Every structure is written in structure tokens, then in C-alpha cells.
């Protein structure tokens, strides 16, 4: 199974574009900050991840403000058919109520 669910802040976004077939595409960067336990040891996570959305999810994210706290769901896949670089392909997005850009968990 290949499924990603991530709470993150929208920190960078390219212009909304369309494929030759007219499907909306949006590339962006997300920032994630949280704490977890790995092998019994607390670990702080703080990283950026490249992401992209196609179709309705792209239109929704194009309307979001930079700094918006989001919960994204999707999968990992290469950026394109010829690329080996993996990005999060977002299929669903929702705002995280009560979270701020500095308080994402």
C-alpha cells in the first residue's frame, strides 16, 4: 500500500497550470513539524516535502493562502514518468482547524 497522510503548512506554491487536456496541475512545497517516538527515543521531525496536486485538489490548493495549516492525503510517486525523484501526489486536502503555521503537529 502507498498512502500518505500529513499535517503540514503550505510554504511555497507555483502558478496553477493545465495539462494539454485541460486538467489543473499545481506544484508546491509543504513544511511538516511534529514529535514522534522511534525505537523508544523521542524524535523531533522538521522537514519540507515537494508535493503536487491534479484536478480539484489543485484548484483547492491554488486558492489557499501561504501559511495555511492543512491535512493532505495522497501517495508517493515520481514527479513524472521519466523522473526518479519522489513527491507527494495529493488527492485530498482539508484545513486543520485551530492550527497555525507555527503550531502544526
N, C-alpha and C positions, 0 to 999 in steps of 0.2 A: 504494500500500500504506500502511496505517495501523497501525503496530506500535510499541509502546514496551516496552523492557526497561530497568529501572532498579534499581540498588542504592540502597537508602535506609533510613532509620531511621523507624520508626513513632513519631511525636511527639504525635499527638492523634487521638482516636477518639470518635465519637458512640456512643450506645447502639445495639445491634443492633435493627433493626425489621423488620417484614414488610410486604410489599405486600398489597393486598386478596386476592390469590390465594394468600397464604401463603409467598411467596418471600422469603428473608432478604436484607436490604439493610444495608450498613454504609458510612458516610461517614467519611473520615479525612484526616489531613494527614501527608505524608511529607517528610522532610528529606534532601537529597542533597548530598554534598560530594565533589568529585573535581578532578583536574587533567587538562587536555587541551591540545592544540595547535591553534590556529586561525590560518590564514594564516601559518604558520611561527612564531607567537608563543605562548609558554606562557600558558595562561589557567586561573585557579582558578574553579571553579564551586561555589557555595554557595547553595542555594535551597530553598524549600518549595513543594510542589505539592499541590493538593487531589486527592483520589482517592476512588473508591467501588468497592465490590465487591458482587456479587449472587450468591446461591446458595451453593454450597460454599465458594467463596473468601471470602465474607462471614463464614461460620461459622468458618473457619480464622483469619482476621484478628481476629475478636472474641475469640478465645482467646489471642492473642499479647500479650505484655507491652509496655507503652510502653517505648521504647528498644531494641526488638528490631531487629537488622540483617536486612534482607530483600532478596530479589531478586524484583521484581514484573514480570509480563508482562501486557500488555493493549493498549489502544488509546485514542486521544484522541477524545472525543465531548462534545457539550453535556451539561451536568448533567441537563437534562430536555428534552423536545421543544420547550418554549417558551423555553428559555434559549439565549443566545449564549455564555455562559461555558463554557469548555472545562475538563474534568477528565480525569484518567487513570482509565479503567474497567479494573479489574484482573480478569483472567481466570485467572491462575495466580500462586501465591505459594510461595516457599521461603525458609527461613532461610539466611543466608550464614554458613557455618561459619568460625570464627576471627576474625570481625569484631566490633568493638564499636561502640557508638553514636558514639564519638569518632573511630573509625578507618575509617569507611565510605569506600570508594573508588568 
